[in-house]
Amino acid sequence: MPVSTYKILIDGKWISSESGETYSRVNPANYSEVIGKFQQGNEKDVNKAVDAAEDAFEKWREVPPPKRGEILLKVAQLLKENKEELSRVMTREMGKVLAETRGDVQEAIDICEYMAGEGRRLFGRTTTSELPNKFSMTVRLPLGPVACITPWNFPIAIPAWKLSAALISGNTVVFKPSSDTPLCAIKFVEILEKAGLPKGVVNLVTGPGETVGTRLVKHKKIRAVSFTGHKDTGTQILKEAGIGKRVGLELGSKNPIIVMDDADLRLALDGVLWGAFGTCGQRCTAASRVIVHKKVEQKFERMLVERTKKLRLGNGLNPKTDVGPLVNKKAQEKVTKYIEIGEHEGAKLCCGGKTPKLKGWFVEPTVFTNASSDMKIFQDEIFGPVVSLTEAGNLDEAIDLANAVEYGLSSSIYTNNIQNIMKAVKYLEFGLTYVNASTIGSEVHLPFGGAKASGNGFKEAGWTGINLFTEEKTVYIDYSGKLQRAQIDIE
Ligand code: NDP
């Protein structure tokens, strides 16, 4: 099949990069299959895209938010109509199994519908004044051109989370997707165009993070950066953005599932398998640590190893596949390195750990036991199909172990005891806690984001999703006709 060359979108026109260069992306389940050639964008492309976004802002900010919402509803409709095609493109481009890529597109549909409704809310507050004949309120205003920088593991859902919130709030966007998933980004932006988004309101520049991403982050006209990705990249972005620009960070994590001695072990087992090996362990909310009560540890370990060995690796388009490939060679090397580290540190490798001789970047689903909190496999985000078990004597110890990492995105507990549940809700230092469910499975109408090193406080989705993208301006209207001094003229 001939390989297509794709373009970038600036001011409503699909054009080639100023660099004159392209790069290829291949299917991670079969690296002899080329997905397409994509523009190797550079700083000049970013400058043009930001100028286009700045121009488009003048008109877009005047469009009433419910009208902006109508476009998002149309986006949701088009995503529904193209769901199967988009899901297949996504599985070919980044590897996760078809059931999960369908879920990814569905999440984009859900957030577009949710944010369309936000067009009729965008709530500020009214309140009282300490002075007579004075009115106080807040209103939400857009910021201007914003940057959305996204990873590859949710290549339509995460852009949809960010762009829908930015757009409903009245901002214009320069979108820089992961270099591993440019085609999903292009397909999504094509749908935004078809839905009637005016030219320049969303601009798409593909290309390397170090050039395209850095230029965007440093650009003086960019008013906010919404970033999802690695902790180290987020740390760098925070430094480079400088003052006068908001930065919202959704970073990695090392998420625990606690299994108590009173838990329904079969339910917990399903949750651990889904949390650890869904998306081949490449989710920021993946369950990579299981902290098990000592009374049930051996039984649970046996159950987990037995089921893990039965998981089928393969191409995500095959309905029999349970676990797809890792996203690229670098990821495969990183995961295999961590498996070696785990063995070297003294954890016990119970199953998996090998890289099958296939033409894709696969690693077998892997289970370690006897992981202690000082080990790297307990502390570091591996971002692959590797889960480790650690024993705890009681719930307090389990919570201490769960919290003994720098991250704090998602956590889970399996128990049927209400005291255990409420203690976990109170003391687990994570942005999300699931009870009798795995660490993954967020719904778009609730806030999403991490504590500690997993983020910086701006939560995406739900009613909090617009906070990064709106200035909540405080307004005082004094209609007394005289000078009234707050805190002074209060008698
Ligand atoms: P990266 O941080 O490597 O990349 C994320 C995005 O940032 C990509 O578009 C990348 O571009 C770009 N980028 C890279 N370097 C820079 C830079 N210096 N300045 C600006 N942009 C840059 O992460 P991954 O794509 O590898 O994603 C995996 C990580 O994302 C994991 O750590 C995971 O936990 C986290 N994640 C967090 C989520 C959350 O909500 N908390 C959700 C999903 C993932 P390019 O591809 O061209 O390098």
Residues whose N, C-alpha, C, O or C-beta is under 5 A from the ligand:
A	BS01	NDP	I149 T150 P151 W152 N153 K176 P177 S178 S179 D180 G207 P208 G209 E210 G213 T214 T228 G229 H230 K231 T233 E250 L251 G252 S253 C284 S454
